[in-house]
Amino acid sequence: MKKFFKEFKEFITRGNVLDMAVGIIIGGAFTAIITALVNNILTPLINWIPGADGTGALQLVLRDAVLDAEGNVVTQALIIDFGAVISAIITFLITAFVLFLIVKTVNSVRARGEKLKEEHKKKKEAKEEEVIEEVVQEAAKPVVEEVKVSTSSTEELLAEIRDLLKAQSIKTDDNNK
């Protein structure tokens, strides 16, 4: 029995179950608001249609109520109430439309949040690349200067070798003459 209650407690405390419970409670309250709107505002407007005395034009009486001598109802009337069906359809459509707007708004807010996160991430990566480039350039400066120094030294050496070779070839030409 303890195991059963432990499993039940784990089930109840899961996030999905709590979210679902909150959704059901909010949905019930929202449905009450929409039902009140339809019953107290829209249904009277529908019944206000010319020629519709009350809900008479929106109802089809299949069998009248049977009353006894004292006026008590013995058998209930059998009525098809189109007005109630129309009210339920309107309630459903309004509820569905409002929920659609809520879901659309939540999705657009999420998408915008994801877009902002992505932009922030790209900016951060660009900054990191910029910093890395600066570090690489700073680290490369001494190497470039060393290469320039060694290049100028190499050029001087080559110039000296060239001059020595020229001088030696002139001596060789003078000796051969």
Secondary structure as UniProt FT lines:
FT   HELIX           2..13
FT   HELIX           15..37
FT   HELIX           38..42
FT   HELIX           43..47
FT   TURN            50..51
FT   TURN            54..55
FT   HELIX           56..58
FT   STRAND          59..63
FT   STRAND          66..67
FT   TURN            69..70
FT   STRAND          73..75
FT   STRAND          78..81
FT   HELIX           82..176
//
